[in-house]
Amino acid sequence: MKSNNNTYYDFTFIHLNDIHGRVNGENNSINFSKLFTFLETLRKDKNNGKVFLIDSGDTLHGTPFANLSKGESIVELFNYLKFDYATIGNHDFNYGYNHLKTLLSLQNYKTLALNLIDKECENHDIKPFDIVSVNGINICFFGIVTPETYYKTNSKNIKSLDIIDPEEAIKNLLKTLENKDINLYIGITHLGCDKSTKEIYQSTYLAKKFSEINIIFDGHSHTEIKEQYLVNETLISQTGNYNNKIALVQVKLDKEKRSPIFNYKLISKEDINHYKNDPVIEERIEKILNNQNLIMNTVIGQSEYPLIGDRDLVRCQETNFTQLITDSILWKTGCDAVLINGGSVRDSIAAGNITIGDVMKSIPFGNFIVTKKIKGTHLKSALENGLKAYPESLGAMAQTAGMKILFNPNNPPLKRVNNIYIQNTLLSLDSYYNVAMTDFMSLGGEEYFSLIEGEEIEHYPSVENIVIEYIKFFGIRVEESIVSRLIPNSN
């Protein structure tokens, strides 16, 4: 792709965010084999200036291709594509911080996180910022990790880490560099820019606070910024999710090497498809897939109907797939009730043969199941948390088994639950119940803080493995429609 109207740009940035392990063209994602050829074309055109390849996190986890190698397959391809910088998304901690450090040691690119402090090790592979000089233009790249990581990954995975408030971290950076001649400040952030994130943790908030920042390459909220978007003269880029689109940002500075002019556009899979496949990447992807396919293609059952797990649906309602998942957990644990969050399900499965790979792709996080003894008052608080956004979309959305919940969606959030029935018996606030949940939720993930209080009873395998075992044993017994366990009732 040539620069517009033969204009010379000082820099061209290609930005990815929230690809969640999608690299080989599945569904509507961009194939890395074609992306490599596109990038090489950009790099050869001198009018594009220096080309930087940027990733804003939630990259290393989310598909069987990524999960079965615990992210190593993604790092291998990122190295070959010649990425320059990345930051860390909350889901990049899903394998644990120790394994993340192993992945960082394999990278040929730099991972930046200005507000991440390792309490146990000062000398690690995550740097706060990096300054590069290109043709006399000094650029400071810095990374920002969302503070929501505390409850949007398993807290055990980050127990040695502190996450500083982003605003405070940037103030400290600017003070540190106040005597340096920096022409461009570029943030690589995993913060988000929609109402599901607290305002002070949004990329737009930082743009309003710090006019020194020229560009923020953002992720986390899966927002597709379709056209050039400036906040306080700061360009904010976010491409949506799942590698469906990438952003191209071209920058031209004035004679004083200040006041950047931007050219921003999103590039889709269709824009990339006419580029040739790179044979080396094709060979690498094929080798990885061949090693995985024997396991992933194993058929474990058949379904007459699609299993509905679309991200936007499971965050605001029950589906036949979420009920199958919670029923599987109820069967495996023999507990009184099951409560998981809708955000733990990421994809639907088509009708017909169901494979191990289908299940792993749809339930990608590897969270294992914990049973706890939960007091009735704490269970009610947990359900209030799970229904606080209904009917709006939220990752905390309650998905249940063994329970029937009557609630009034017209009441204020956290004051909606009227009655809870556990195994057809009205819940007693002073009684204790054996409740199964993910380890993520048991530690307060998605703000299920009331579940922290419970006494642990037992640990079980990960959710996807329980579902696979259940399907193998019982087959798939679902209908197209469901009998709701969450019952809106305005009376």
C-alpha positions in Angstrom: 0.0 0.0 0.0 1.5 3.3 -1.1 1.1 6.5 0.9 -1.7 8.8 -0.1 -1.1 11.1 -3.1 2.7 10.4 -2.9 2.8 12.4 0.4 6.0 11.8 2.3 5.3 10.7 5.9 7.9 10.7 8.7 6.3 7.6 10.3 3.8 4.9 9.5 2.3 2.8 12.4 0.4 -0.4 12.0 -1.7 -1.2 15.1 -3.3 -4.4 16.3 -5.2 -4.9 19.6 -7.2 -7.7 21.2 -6.5 -10.3 18.6 -6.9 -13.1 21.2 -4.8 -15.6 19.4 -6.4 -15.2 15.9 -3.6 -15.2 13.4 -4.4 -17.7 10.6 -7.4 -16.2 8.9 -10.1 -18.0 10.9 -13.6 -16.5 10.7 -13.1 -12.9 9.6 -9.6 -12.4 10.9 -6.6 -11.3 8.9 -4.2 -14.0 7.9 -0.7 -13.3 9.2 0.7 -14.9 6.1 -0.8 -12.1 3.9 -0.2 -9.5 6.6 3.5 -10.1 6.4 3.5 -9.4 2.6 1.5 -6.2 3.2 4.0 -5.0 5.9 7.0 -5.7 3.7 5.3 -3.6 0.9 4.8 -0.8 3.3 8.4 -1.0 4.5 9.8 -0.8 1.0 7.9 2.4 0.1 10.1 5.3 1.3 7.2 7.7 1.3 5.9 5.8 4.4 9.0 6.8 6.4 9.9 4.5 9.3 7.3 1.8 9.8 6.5 0.6 13.3 4.4 -2.4 14.2 2.5 -2.1 17.4 0.3 -4.4 19.6 -1.9 -3.3 22.5 -2.4 -6.6 24.3 -4.8 -9.5 24.8 -2.8 -11.3 22.3 -1.3 -14.5 23.6 -4.4 -16.3 24.7 -7.9 -17.1 23.3 -7.8 -19.8 20.6 -6.5 -23.4 20.6 -3.7 -22.2 18.3 -2.5 -20.0 21.1 -3.6 -21.9 24.1 -2.1 -25.3 23.3 1.4 -23.8 23.1 0.7 -21.3 26.0 1.3 -18.4 23.7 4.6 -19.5 22.2 3.1 -20.0 18.7 2.0 -16.3 18.8 5.4 -15.0 19.8 7.0 -17.0 17.1 4.8 -15.3 14.4 5.2 -11.9 16.0 8.9 -12.2 15.8 8.8 -13.1 12.1 6.5 -10.2 11.3 9.1 -7.9 13.0 6.9 -6.3 15.7 8.5 -3.4 17.4 6.5 -2.8 20.6 3.7 -4.3 22.6 2.0 -3.8 25.9 0.3 -6.4 28.2 -3.5 -7.1 28.2 -5.2 -8.6 31.2 -5.7 -11.9 29.4 -2.0 -12.1 28.6 -1.6 -13.0 32.3 -3.9 -16.0 31.9 -1.0 -18.5 31.9 0.5 -16.9 35.0 3.2 -14.2 35.3 6.0 -16.7 35.5 5.1 -18.2 32.1 4.6 -14.6 30.7 8.2 -13.9 31.7 9.2 -17.0 29.7 7.3 -15.6 26.7 8.9 -12.2 27.0 12.3 -13.8 27.0 11.5 -15.3 23.5 10.4 -12.0 22.0 12.5 -10.0 19.6 10.3 -7.0 20.2 9.9 -4.8 23.3 7.0 -5.1 25.8 6.3 -1.9 27.7 4.3 -1.3 30.9 4.9 2.0 32.6 2.6 1.3 35.5 3.5 -2.3 36.2 5.8 -3.0 39.2 7.3 -6.4 39.9 7.6 -6.5 43.7 10.0 -9.5 43.6 12.3 -8.6 40.7 13.5 -5.2 39.5 15.4 -6.6 36.5 12.7 -8.1 34.3 11.9 -8.0 30.6 9.1 -5.5 30.9 10.4 -2.0 30.4 8.4 1.1 31.3 9.2 3.1 28.2 11.6 3.3 25.3 13.1 6.3 23.5 14.2 6.0 19.9 15.6 8.6 17.5 14.7 8.5 13.8 16.2 11.2 11.5 16.6 13.5 14.5 13.1 13.0 15.7 12.9 11.6 19.3 10.0 9.3 20.1 9.1 8.1 23.6 7.0 4.9 23.5 5.4 3.9 26.8 3.0 1.1 27.8 0.0 1.2 30.2 -1.7 -1.9 31.7 -5.3 -1.6 32.8 -5.8 -1.6 36.6 -8.8 -3.8 35.9 -6.3 -6.6 35.5 -6.6 -7.1 39.3 -10.0 -8.6 38.7 -10.0 -9.5 35.0 -7.4 -12.2 35.2 -6.9 -14.8 38.0 -5.4 -12.8 40.9 -3.0 -15.6 41.6 -1.4 -14.9 38.2 -0.3 -11.4 39.3 0.2 -11.7 43.0 3.8 -10.4 42.8 2.7 -7.3 40.8 1.5 -3.8 41.6 -0.4 -1.8 39.0 0.0 1.9 39.5 -2.8 4.4 38.6 -2.2 5.3 34.9 -2.5 9.1 35.5 0.1 8.9 38.2 2.5 6.8 36.1 2.3 9.3 33.2 2.9 12.3 35.5 6.0 10.5 36.8 7.2 9.8 33.2 6.8 13.4 32.1 8.7 14.6 35.1 11.5 12.1 34.5 11.8 13.3 30.9 11.1 17.0 31.3 14.7 17.9 30.3 14.7 15.6 27.3 13.9 16.8 23.8 11.0 14.5 23.0 9.2 15.2 19.8 6.5 12.5 20.1 4.9 10.8 23.1 3.2 7.6 22.0 1.2 5.5 24.4 0.6 1.8 23.8 -2.3 1.1 26.2 -4.7 -1.7 27.2 -7.3 0.6 28.9 -10.4 0.9 26.7 -12.6 3.8 25.8 -16.2 2.9 26.6 -18.4 3.1 29.6 -17.7 -0.5 30.8 -14.4 0.9 32.1 -14.1 3.5 34.9 -13.5 6.9 33.3 -10.2 7.5 35.1 -8.9 4.3 33.5 -9.9 5.1 30.0 -7.5 6.1 27.2 -9.7 9.2 26.5 -9.3 10.4 30.0 -5.5 10.3 29.7 -5.8 12.2 26.4 -7.8 14.9 28.1 -5.3 15.1 31.0 -2.1 15.1 29.1 -1.7 17.2 26.0 1.9 16.0 25.7 0.6 12.6 24.4 0.4 12.6 20.6 -1.0 9.1 19.9 -2.6 6.5 22.0 -2.7 3.0 20.5 -5.4 1.5 22.7 -7.1 -1.9 23.4 -9.3 -3.7 25.9 -12.8 -2.4 25.1 -12.9 -3.9 21.6 -13.9 -0.6 20.3 -13.7 -0.1 16.5 -12.7 3.5 15.9 -13.6 3.8 12.2 -12.4 7.3 11.5 -9.7 9.7 12.7 -10.5 10.4 16.4 -8.8 13.2 18.2 -9.2 14.0 21.9 -7.4 17.2 23.0 -5.3 16.8 19.8 -4.3 13.3 20.8 -5.1 10.7 18.2 -6.7 7.5 19.6 -6.6 4.3 17.7 -8.5 1.1 18.4 -9.3 -1.5 15.8 -12.1 -3.6 17.3 -11.1 -7.2 18.1 -10.1 -10.6 16.9 -7.7 -9.3 14.2 -10.7 -8.4 12.0 -9.1 -5.1 11.2 -5.8 -3.3 11.7 -5.1 0.4 11.9 -2.8 2.4 9.7 -1.6 5.7 11.2 0.7 7.9 9.2 2.4 10.9 10.8 4.0 14.0 9.3 5.7 16.6 11.4 6.2 20.3 10.7 9.6 22.0 10.1 10.1 22.3 13.8 9.4 18.6 14.2 6.3 19.4 16.2 2.6 19.6 15.5 2.0 16.2 13.9 -0.5 15.8 11.0 -2.2 12.4 11.0 -3.6 10.1 8.3 -5.7 7.4 10.0 -7.6 4.5 8.4 -8.8 1.0 9.3 -7.7 -1.9 7.0 -9.9 -4.9 6.8 -9.3 -8.5 5.8 -10.6 -7.7 2.3 -8.0 -5.0 1.9 -5.2 -7.5 2.8 -6.5 -10.5 0.9 -5.0 -9.6 -2.5 -1.5 -9.7 -1.1 0.4 -13.0 -1.6 0.8 -15.5 1.2 4.3 -15.6 2.7 5.5 -19.2 2.3 7.6 -19.2 5.5 4.7 -18.1 7.7 2.4 -20.6 6.0 4.8 -23.4 6.7 5.2 -22.4 10.4 1.4 -22.1 10.9 0.9 -25.4 9.1 3.5 -27.2 11.3 1.9 -25.9 14.5 -1.6 -26.8 13.3 -0.6 -30.3 12.2 0.8 -30.9 15.7 -2.5 -29.8 17.2 -5.0 -31.2 14.8 -5.0 -34.8 15.9 -6.4 -33.7 19.3 -8.5 -30.7 18.2 -10.4 -32.5 15.4 -11.6 -35.3 17.6 -15.4 -35.4 17.5 -17.0 -35.7 20.9 -20.7 -35.3 20.1 -23.3 -33.9 17.7 -25.8 -31.1 18.2 -29.1 -30.6 16.2 -28.9 -26.9 17.0 -26.2 -24.3 17.1 -24.7 -23.7 20.6 -25.0 -19.9 21.1 -22.0 -18.4 22.7 -21.6 -15.1 20.9 -19.7 -12.6 23.1 -22.3 -9.9 22.9 -25.2 -12.3 23.8 -23.7 -14.2 26.7 -22.9 -10.9 28.4 -26.6 -9.9 28.7 -28.7 -13.1 28.6 -28.7 -16.9 29.0 -28.3 -19.2 26.0 -28.5 -22.9 25.3 -24.7 -23.1 25.4 -24.2 -21.2 28.7 -26.8 -23.6 30.3 -25.0 -26.6 28.9 -21.8 -25.3 30.4 -23.3 -24.7 33.9 -25.1 -28.0 33.8 -21.8 -29.7 33.0 -20.2 -28.1 36.1 -23.2 -29.0 38.3 -22.9 -32.6 37.1 -19.1 -32.7 37.7 -19.1 -31.1 41.2 -22.4 -32.3 42.6 -22.8 -29.0 44.3 -26.0 -27.0 45.2 -25.5 -24.4 42.5 -23.2 -23.0 39.8 -22.4 -19.4 39.1 -20.1 -18.4 36.3 -19.8 -15.1 34.4 -20.9 -14.7 30.8 -17.6 -13.1 29.8 -15.9 -16.5 30.2 -17.7 -17.7 27.0 -16.3 -16.3 23.8 -17.9 -18.0 20.7 -20.7 -20.1 19.3 -20.5 -23.6 17.9 -22.3 -24.5 14.7 -24.8 -27.4 14.6 -23.5 -30.8 13.6 -20.3 -32.6 14.8 -18.8 -31.0 17.9 -15.0 -31.3 18.3 -12.6 -30.7 21.2 -11.3 -27.7 19.3 -14.8 -26.2 19.0 -15.2 -26.3 22.8 -11.7 -25.0 23.5 -12.1 -22.1 21.1 -15.4 -21.2 22.7 -14.2 -21.5 26.3 -10.7 -20.2 25.9 -9.5 -19.0 29.3 -8.5 -22.3 31.0 -10.1 -21.3 34.3 -10.5 -24.3 36.6 -13.6 -24.8 38.9 -13.6 -24.2 42.6 -16.4 -25.2 45.0 -16.9 -23.0 48.0 -19.2 -22.9 51.0 -21.0 -19.6 50.5 -23.4 -17.9 52.9 -26.8 -17.0 51.5 -26.2 -13.2 51.9 -22.9 -13.4 50.0 -24.6 -15.5 47.2 -27.3 -12.9 46.9 -24.7 -10.2 46.6 -22.9 -12.2 43.9 -26.1 -12.5 41.9 -26.8 -8.8 42.3 -23.4 -8.2 40.8 -24.1 -10.6 38.0 -27.4 -8.8 37.1 -26.4 -5.2 37.8 -26.1 -4.2 34.1 -29.0 -6.3 32.7 -30.1 -5.9 30.0 -26.9 -4.2 29.0 -23.8 -6.1 28.1 -21.2 -6.9 30.9 -18.6 -9.6 31.4 -20.0 -10.2 34.9 -23.4 -11.4 33.6 -24.6 -14.3 35.7 -24.9 -17.7 34.1 -26.3 -20.3 36.5 -27.4 -23.9 37.2 -29.2 -25.3 40.2 -30.8 -21.9 40.8 -33.8 -19.9 39.8 -33.6 -16.2 40.3 -36.5 -13.7 40.2 -35.3 -10.1 39.8 -36.7 -6.7 39.0 -34.6 -5.1 36.2 -36.3 -1.7 36.8 -34.8 -1.5 40.3 -31.4 0.3 40.7 -28.3 -1.9 40.2 -27.4 -4.1 43.2 -31.0 -3.9 44.4 -32.7 -6.1 41.9 -32.9 -9.7 43.2 -36.2 -10.6 44.8 -36.1 -14.3 45.3 -33.6 -17.1 44.9 -34.4 -20.7 44.8 -31.7 -23.3 45.3 -32.7 -26.8 44.1 -36.3 -25.5 44.2 -36.0 -24.3 47.9 -36.1 -20.6 48.8 -32.7 -19.4 49.7 -32.0 -18.6 53.4 -29.7 -15.6 53.9 -28.2 -17.2 57.0 -27.6 -20.7 55.5 -24.6 -21.9 53.6 -24.5 -23.5 50.2 -21.9 -25.4 48.2 -21.4 -23.3 45.1 -19.2 -24.0 42.1 -17.5 -21.1 40.3 -14.4 -20.4 38.3 -11.2 -19.8 40.2 -11.2 -16.4 38.5 -14.5 -15.5 40.2 -13.6 -17.1 43.5 -10.9 -14.5 43.8 -13.2 -11.6 43.1 -12.9 -11.5 39.3 -15.4 -9.3 37.5 -16.1 -7.7 40.9 -17.6 -10.8 42.4 -16.0 -9.8 45.7 -18.6 -11.5 47.9 -17.4 -14.9 46.7 -14.0 -14.3 48.2 -15.4 -14.9 51.7 -16.3 -18.5 51.1 -14.4 -21.5 52.5 -12.9 -23.6 49.7 -14.1 -27.1 49.4 -12.5 -28.7 46.4 -10.8 -27.9 43.0 -11.9 -29.4 39.7 -10.5 -29.4 36.1 -10.9 -26.4 33.8 -14.3 -25.4 32.4 -13.6 -26.6 28.9 -12.4 -30.0 30.0 -15.4 -30.5 32.2 -17.7 -29.6 29.2 -15.8 -32.0 27.0 -16.1 -34.8 29.5 -19.8 -34.1 30.0 -20.5 -34.1 26.2 -18.6 -37.4 25.8 -20.6 -39.0 28.6 -24.1 -37.6 27.9 -24.0 -36.2 24.4 -25.5 -32.8 23.7 -29.0 -32.4 25.1 -30.0 -28.9 24.2 -32.9 -27.3 22.4 -32.9 -24.1 20.3 -34.9 -22.3 23.0 -34.3 -22.4 26.7 -36.2 -22.4 30.0 -34.8 -19.3 31.7 -33.2 -19.6 35.1 -33.0 -15.8 35.4 -36.5 -14.5 35.5 -37.2 -10.7 35.1 -40.2 -9.9 37.3 -41.3 -6.3 37.9 -43.7 -7.3 40.7 
